[in-house]
Amino acid sequence: MAELSAQGATGTDGVRDEYMAQTRRKRLYSGLLLIVFVALMVAGFQTADARNAGGFWDGWHNILDFPAQVWGEAAEKAHELPGHLVTFFPALVETVNIAAASTLLGTLLAIVFSLLSTRGLARWPRLIPVFRRLMDIMRAIPEIVIALILIFVLGGGPVPAMIAIAFHTVGALGKLFSEVNENASLQPVEGLQSVGASWPQRMLLGVMPQVAPNYLSYALLRFEINIRASAILGFVGAGGIGYELKNAMSWGQGQFDESAAIFILLFLTIVFFDQISSYYRERLTKGKLA
């Protein structure tokens, strides 16, 4: 009996020692990773500061000068603010339309790409790596790079922005949708295949009812992101309220009240769509959407 107790104590000590050894290794690796991260951050900041036109430490105390000028001029011309809001509202509608159209187009193409890149669902299984790499490329290229190329080819306007955002949306949503597809049950698909259903019919009737709530949730989230992206692309001549903001800021002092009006419109729009999207995404994930 004593021998069994001694063996049990020895086994417990061994487990404890192994656990402590793993804990020490984990702490060591975490410490090394933290050191590498801090070193990279410091090196990156020094490089950026050295290449900056002025220098961060020389100009950081002026960081609030521009907001103060905008706020001061907006306060002085507060009576003109409602008129500016009305003036720039059509540009805001154009920005939202760009985001909506690009999200819709990108979502539809992302559904197709995700189904073609999911094992067990793909129409051509050997081409799964090809479709996945295509989505990687779409995801890797920033929208602003695509927009600049398209503006050079097509000229300025909302069309290059819509195509650029839709292109990036396909890659981003396609990746998320393919992960959702992997959790779908294959039994309905196999049942439809046994009665002679075509591949589009199997996807539409066997897969889509299972994944549609998650698809819609991710699409709403992407719509929020695309509103911000469409506003940013306006700075490179892609139209929308971002283009108006660039012009107002380029004129400098004397037009800062217009910049303030555009900032307010953007802020209210992003908050509005963020709240609406969050509400419906929460209901979708909980299965409460009628």
C-alpha positions in Angstrom: 0.0 0.0 0.0 2.8 2.4 0.9 4.5 1.5 -2.3 1.4 2.5 -4.3 1.2 5.7 -2.4 4.9 6.5 -3.2 4.3 5.7 -6.9 1.3 8.0 -6.9 3.2 10.8 -5.3 6.0 10.4 -7.8 3.6 10.5 -10.7 2.0 13.7 -9.3 5.4 15.3 -8.9 6.2 14.4 -12.5 3.0 16.0 -13.8 3.6 19.1 -11.7 7.2 19.4 -13.0 6.2 18.9 -16.6 3.4 21.6 -16.1 5.9 24.0 -14.6 8.4 23.4 -17.4 5.8 24.1 -20.0 4.7 27.3 -18.2 8.3 28.5 -18.1 8.8 27.8 -21.8 5.5 29.6 -22.6 6.6 32.6 -20.5 10.0 32.6 -22.2 8.5 32.5 -25.7 6.0 35.2 -24.8 8.8 37.4 -23.5 10.9 36.9 -26.6 7.9 37.7 -28.8 7.2 40.8 -26.9 10.9 42.0 -27.2 10.8 41.4 -30.9 7.5 43.2 -31.3 8.8 46.3 -29.3 12.0 46.3 -31.3 10.1 46.3 -34.6 7.8 49.0 -33.4 10.7 51.2 -32.3 12.7 50.6 -35.5 9.6 51.2 -37.7 8.8 54.5 -35.8 12.4 55.7 -36.1 12.4 55.0 -39.9 9.1 56.7 -40.4 10.2 59.7 -38.3 13.5 60.0 -40.2 11.7 60.0 -43.6 8.9 62.4 -42.5 9.0 65.9 -43.9 9.3 67.5 -40.5 9.7 65.1 -37.7 7.2 63.8 -35.2 8.8 65.1 -32.1 9.2 68.6 -33.6 5.6 68.8 -34.7 3.5 66.7 -32.3 2.5 69.8 -30.2 0.8 71.2 -33.4 -1.4 68.1 -33.8 -4.5 69.9 -32.5 -4.0 73.1 -34.5 -6.1 71.9 -37.5 -9.1 70.6 -35.5 -9.0 73.9 -33.5 -9.1 75.9 -36.7 -11.9 73.9 -38.2 -13.9 74.1 -35.0 -13.3 77.8 -34.6 -14.3 78.7 -38.1 -17.4 76.4 -37.9 -18.4 78.1 -34.7 -18.1 81.5 -36.3 -20.2 80.5 -39.3 -22.6 78.2 -37.4 -25.6 79.9 -39.2 -24.3 78.6 -42.5 -24.0 75.0 -41.3 -27.5 73.8 -42.2 -27.0 75.1 -45.8 -23.7 73.2 -46.1 -25.4 70.1 -44.9 -28.0 70.4 -47.6 -25.4 71.2 -50.2 -23.2 68.2 -49.5 -26.0 65.7 -48.8 -26.2 64.6 -52.5 -22.5 63.7 -52.4 -23.1 61.7 -49.2 -25.9 59.8 -51.0 -23.5 59.1 -53.9 -21.0 57.7 -51.4 -23.6 55.4 -49.8 -24.7 54.3 -53.3 -21.1 53.4 -54.2 -20.8 51.4 -51.0 -24.2 49.7 -51.5 -23.6 48.8 -55.2 -20.1 47.5 -54.5 -21.3 45.5 -51.5 -24.1 43.9 -53.5 -21.9 43.0 -56.5 -19.0 41.8 -54.3 -21.3 39.7 -52.2 -22.9 37.9 -55.2 -19.5 37.1 -56.7 -18.1 36.1 -53.2 -20.9 33.6 -52.9 -19.9 32.0 -56.2 -16.2 32.0 -55.4 -16.7 30.6 -51.9 -18.8 27.7 -53.2 -16.3 26.9 -55.9 -13.5 26.9 -53.3 -15.1 24.7 -50.6 -14.3 21.0 -50.4 -17.3 18.9 -50.8 -19.3 21.6 -52.6 -17.0 22.8 -55.4 -18.1 22.2 -58.9 -14.5 21.5 -60.0 -12.6 20.2 -57.0 -9.2 20.3 -58.8 -9.6 24.1 -59.2 -10.2 24.8 -55.5 -6.6 26.1 -55.0 -7.0 28.4 -58.0 -10.1 30.0 -56.7 -8.6 30.4 -53.2 -5.5 32.0 -54.6 -7.6 34.4 -56.7 -9.5 35.4 -53.5 -6.1 35.9 -51.8 -5.0 38.3 -54.5 -8.3 40.2 -54.4 -7.9 40.6 -50.6 -4.3 41.6 -50.8 -4.6 44.5 -53.2 -5.8 47.7 -51.4 -8.9 49.4 -52.8 -7.0 52.6 -53.3 -4.4 51.0 -55.6 -7.2 49.5 -57.8 -9.0 52.8 -57.8 -6.0 54.7 -58.9 -5.4 52.3 -61.8 -9.0 52.5 -62.9 -9.1 56.3 -62.6 -6.2 56.4 -65.0 -8.0 54.1 -67.4 -11.6 55.2 -67.0 -11.3 58.7 -65.6 -12.5 60.1 -62.3 -16.0 59.3 -60.9 -17.9 56.7 -58.9 -17.5 53.8 -61.3 -13.8 53.2 -60.5 -14.5 53.4 -56.8 -17.4 50.9 -57.1 -15.3 48.4 -59.1 -12.3 48.8 -56.7 -14.4 48.2 -53.6 -16.3 45.3 -55.1 -13.0 43.7 -56.2 -11.7 43.8 -52.6 -15.1 42.7 -51.2 -15.1 39.5 -53.3 -11.8 38.5 -51.7 -12.7 39.4 -48.2 -16.2 38.0 -48.1 -15.3 35.0 -50.2 -12.9 33.9 -47.5 -15.5 34.3 -44.7 -18.2 32.6 -46.8 -16.0 29.6 -47.5 -15.4 29.1 -43.8 -19.2 29.2 -43.3 -19.7 26.7 -46.1 -17.4 24.2 -44.4 -19.8 23.9 -41.5 -22.8 23.2 -43.7 -24.3 19.8 -43.7 -23.8 17.8 -46.9 -26.9 15.5 -46.4 -29.3 17.9 -48.2 -26.7 18.2 -51.1 -26.3 14.5 -51.4 -30.1 14.0 -51.3 -30.6 16.5 -54.1 -27.8 14.9 -56.1 -29.4 11.5 -55.8 -32.5 12.8 -57.5 -30.6 14.4 -60.4 -30.4 18.0 -59.3 -27.8 20.1 -61.0 -24.9 21.8 -59.2 -26.6 25.3 -59.0 -29.8 23.6 -57.8 -27.9 21.7 -55.1 -26.2 24.9 -53.9 -29.4 27.0 -54.0 -31.7 24.5 -52.3 -29.2 22.4 -50.2 -26.6 24.9 -49.0 -28.0 28.5 -49.1 -30.8 27.9 -46.6 -28.2 26.8 -44.1 -25.7 29.6 -44.6 -27.9 32.6 -45.6 -28.1 34.1 -42.1 -24.3 34.1 -41.8 -23.9 35.4 -45.3 -26.2 38.3 -44.6 -24.5 39.1 -41.3 -21.0 39.3 -42.9 -22.4 41.3 -45.9 -23.9 43.9 -43.5 -20.6 44.2 -41.7 -18.8 44.6 -45.0 -21.3 47.3 -46.0 -20.1 49.4 -43.0 -16.5 49.0 -44.1 -17.3 49.9 -47.7 -19.0 53.2 -46.6 -15.7 54.3 -45.0 -13.7 53.0 -48.0 -15.9 54.9 -50.5 -15.4 58.1 -48.6 -11.6 57.6 -48.5 -11.5 56.8 -52.2 -13.0 60.2 -52.9 -9.7 61.7 -52.0 -8.1 60.2 -55.1 -10.9 61.5 -57.4 -13.4 58.7 -57.2 -16.3 60.9 -56.4 -18.6 61.0 -53.4 -18.3 63.1 -50.3 -14.6 62.3 -49.9 -14.0 64.3 -53.1 -15.9 67.2 -51.6 -13.9 66.9 -48.4 -10.6 67.0 -50.3 -11.7 70.2 -52.1 -12.8 71.9 -48.9 -9.6 71.0 -47.1 -7.4 72.0 -50.1 -8.9 75.6 -50.0 -7.6 75.9 -46.5 -8.7 78.6 -44.1 -12.0 80.2 -45.1 -13.5 76.9 -46.2 -13.1 75.0 -42.9 -16.8 75.4 -42.1 -17.5 73.3 -45.2 -15.1 70.7 -43.9 -16.8 70.6 -40.6 -20.2 70.1 -42.2 -18.8 67.2 -44.2 -17.2 65.7 -41.1 -20.6 65.9 -39.3 -22.4 64.2 -42.3 -19.8 61.4 -42.4 -19.9 60.8 -38.7 -23.7 60.7 -38.5 -23.9 58.4 -41.5 -21.3 55.9 -40.2 -22.9 55.9 -36.8 -26.4 55.4 -38.3 -25.5 52.5 -40.5 -23.3 51.0 -37.8 -26.2 50.9 -35.4 -28.6 49.5 -38.0 -26.2 46.9 -39.2 -25.3 45.8 -35.6 -29.0 45.5 -34.8 -29.8 43.2 -37.7 -26.5 41.2 -37.3 -27.4 40.5 -33.7 -30.8 39.4 -34.6 -29.5 37.2 -37.4 -26.9 35.5 -35.2 -29.6 34.8 -32.6 -32.1 33.6 -35.1 -34.7 36.2 -34.2 -35.0 37.9 -37.6 -38.5 37.4 -39.0 
